[in-house]
Amino acid sequence: MTVYLTEADPRWASHSGGEGHHDAADWGPEDLERAAVFLAELAPQALQVFKHLLRNPGREIHCTELVDKALGGPNDVDPARRVAGVLSGMSKARSNSGRCYPFYWWEAAEGSAGATYAVRPSVAAVFLAAQLGQ
């Protein structure tokens, strides 16, 4: 089942991300230049995963889809660990930006495997505009 979150959906507030979300401001329309720098600082795999999220603003995307569509398919690493490892590589760019992570994640429900990820529509708009300006 595909889940789309609107900009005002209360589920954004119930994300699993702690540090990196509560210690900095969110991304806004004034951050186009900052977003372009953030994108330039990402490692290739992190950029591929983030671009997949940006192409699907507001949609919750399971880690297995990110492995299949952005990371070239499965390998011997658990998809949840693989995506988490790739995205943890964004920590320096996030810190340098002075903003929170530009995506959210939700840990899997009990009995399920892997997290889901999403980008708020307003944040996706900032990064898509920054890409157009490059």
C-alpha positions as CSV (number, residue, x, y, z in Angstrom):
1,M,0.0,0.0,0.0
2,T,1.4,3.4,-1.0
3,V,1.2,6.1,1.7
4,Y,1.5,9.8,0.9
5,L,1.8,12.3,3.6
6,T,0.5,15.8,3.0
7,E,2.6,18.8,4.3
8,A,0.4,19.1,7.4
9,D,0.1,15.4,8.2
10,P,0.7,14.8,11.9
11,R,2.8,11.7,11.1
12,W,5.7,13.9,10.3
13,A,6.0,14.7,14.0
14,S,6.1,11.0,14.9
15,H,9.2,10.2,12.9
16,S,12.0,8.0,14.4
17,G,14.8,10.5,13.6
18,G,16.2,12.1,16.8
19,E,19.5,13.8,16.6
20,G,19.8,15.6,13.3
21,H,16.1,16.6,13.4
22,H,15.6,18.3,16.7
23,D,18.8,20.3,16.9
24,A,18.5,22.4,13.7
25,A,16.0,24.4,11.7
26,D,14.0,22.8,8.9
27,W,14.7,23.6,5.2
28,G,12.8,26.5,3.7
29,P,12.5,28.5,0.4
30,E,15.3,30.8,1.6
31,D,17.7,27.8,1.5
32,L,18.2,27.2,-2.2
33,E,22.0,28.0,-2.1
34,R,22.4,26.0,1.1
35,A,20.5,23.1,-0.6
36,A,22.8,23.2,-3.6
37,V,25.9,23.0,-1.4
38,F,24.3,20.1,0.6
39,L,23.7,18.2,-2.6
40,A,27.3,18.8,-3.8
41,E,28.7,17.4,-0.6
42,L,26.8,14.0,-0.8
43,A,28.6,10.8,-1.7
44,P,27.2,9.2,-4.9
45,Q,25.1,6.5,-3.3
46,A,23.6,9.0,-0.7
47,L,22.8,11.3,-3.6
48,Q,21.1,8.5,-5.5
49,V,18.9,7.6,-2.5
50,F,18.0,11.2,-1.8
51,K,17.1,11.9,-5.5
52,H,14.8,8.9,-5.4
53,L,13.1,10.4,-2.3
54,L,12.9,13.8,-4.0
55,R,11.2,12.3,-7.0
56,N,8.5,11.0,-4.7
57,P,7.7,13.9,-2.3
58,G,5.6,12.9,0.7
59,R,5.6,9.2,-0.2
60,E,6.7,6.8,2.5
61,I,9.3,4.6,0.8
62,H,10.5,1.3,2.3
63,C,14.2,0.6,2.4
64,T,13.9,-2.3,0.0
65,E,12.6,0.0,-2.7
66,L,15.5,2.4,-2.1
67,V,17.9,-0.6,-2.5
68,D,16.1,-1.7,-5.7
69,K,15.6,1.7,-7.3
70,A,18.5,3.8,-6.1
71,L,21.3,1.4,-5.1
72,G,21.3,-1.0,-8.0
73,G,19.5,-3.9,-6.3
74,P,20.2,-6.3,-3.4
75,N,23.6,-7.5,-2.4
76,D,24.7,-9.5,0.7
77,V,23.9,-6.6,3.1
78,D,20.5,-6.3,4.8
79,P,18.5,-3.6,3.0
80,A,17.7,-1.8,6.2
81,R,21.4,-1.6,7.2
82,R,22.5,-0.7,3.8
83,V,20.2,2.3,3.4
84,A,20.8,3.4,7.0
85,G,24.6,3.2,6.3
86,V,24.3,5.2,3.1
87,L,22.2,7.9,4.6
88,S,24.3,8.2,7.7
89,G,27.0,9.5,5.3
90,M,24.9,12.6,5.0
91,S,25.8,13.7,8.6
92,K,28.7,16.0,7.6
93,A,26.6,17.7,4.9
94,R,23.7,18.1,7.4
95,S,26.0,19.5,10.0
96,N,27.6,21.9,7.5
97,S,24.2,23.1,6.3
98,G,23.0,24.2,9.7
99,R,19.7,22.5,8.9
100,C,18.1,19.2,10.0
101,Y,18.2,16.1,7.8
102,P,16.0,16.9,4.7
103,F,14.2,13.5,5.1
104,Y,12.4,11.7,7.8
105,W,12.3,8.0,8.7
106,W,10.1,5.7,10.7
107,E,11.4,2.5,12.2
108,A,9.5,-0.7,11.2
109,A,6.5,-1.8,13.2
110,E,7.1,-4.8,15.4
111,G,7.1,-7.9,13.3
112,S,8.2,-6.0,10.2
113,A,11.7,-5.4,8.8
114,G,13.3,-2.1,7.7
115,A,12.5,1.5,8.0
116,T,10.5,3.8,5.7
117,Y,11.7,7.2,4.5
118,A,10.1,10.3,3.1
119,V,10.8,13.9,2.2
120,R,8.2,16.6,3.1
121,P,6.8,18.1,-0.1
122,S,8.0,21.7,0.9
123,V,11.5,20.4,1.4
124,A,11.5,18.5,-1.8
125,A,10.5,21.7,-3.6
126,V,13.6,23.5,-2.2
127,F,16.0,20.8,-3.3
128,L,14.4,20.4,-6.7
129,A,14.6,24.1,-7.3
130,A,18.2,24.0,-6.1
131,Q,19.0,21.3,-8.7
132,L,17.4,23.3,-11.4
133,G,19.6,26.3,-10.5
134,Q,22.8,24.2,-10.8
